[in-house]
Amino acid sequence: MGWGKSIDAVDDAHEAYVKACQTHGADSPQAQAADQKADAEEARHGREHGKPFFRS
C-alpha cells in the first residue's frame, strides 16, 4: 500500500473509532473493536513505511 493510501486507512480507522464512541460509548464492544483496528492500522503503517504514525 502506498504512503497516501496508508495514511487514509489510518484516518478512516480513527474516524470509525470516534464514531463508535459517539454512537455506542467509549466502553462499548464496538468502540473497543474500532480502537483495536485503528491501532493495527497505525502499526501496519509504521511497519510498511519505516516510521510510526503520530496523531497530534
Secondary structure, 3 states (H helix, E strand, C coil): CCHHHHHHHHHHHHHHHHHHHHHHCCCCHHHHHHHHHHHHHHHHHHHHHCCCCCCC
